[in-house]
């Protein structure tokens, strides 16, 4: 694995996406629209102030998972990946290049989503806006990494969607959006303590309420980072050159 090949892969992916207006809209606009819809639903209540930080984590996470996994899978199904691997390009170069490309897009997606939630939807943040941004970027990168992991195992786009009940839905149900995690049954609370989306929701809520110090927040970001690295490593090891 070399930096030159990795950055070349990232550049190729970004060039492809630049000519795909629908993907750009899905990545950069849709999460903010969904956050705005939630804010509009609860416009006359204080509910959005409570669940708003969770929405900032949830929608970018899901969108990045879907777009990354399907885009990577199409490279393999079309035979592009097999042709690339006939050149001096390793699995690590490919996976990391995709992670860098979509990670770069995740930064813009996060900036738009956080700005829209705070300045348009009126989400009040008592803590550091920069810490909020850092957690949200880590959360979007988590969606990217899990999408890359799913694409390494899936054979069709439909199978990618089937991975959502395994990798996404349990995290959504147990991360504390519907009920505080400390009110879950003990077994489910123990499981939720190991799920990365729980770290993101906890950290974003803590920043919004200014209820924890920066060291506590960064510990959660590092935990999310460990999941990101682990997903990328496993994805690069299990990636197949071509879908049978």
ABEGO torsion letter per residue (X at the ends): XBAAAAAAAAAAAAAAAAABAAAAAAAAAAAAAAAAAAAAAAAABAAAAAAAAAAAAAAAAAAAAAAAAAAAAAAAAAGAAAAAAABBBBAAAAAAAAAAAAAAAAAAAAAAAAAAAAAAAGBBBABBAAAAAAAAAAAAAAAAAAAAAAAAABABAAAAAAAAAAAAAAAAAAAGAABBAAABBAAAAAAAAABAAAAAAAAAAAAAAGABBAAAAAAAAAAAAAAAAAAAAAAAAABBABBX
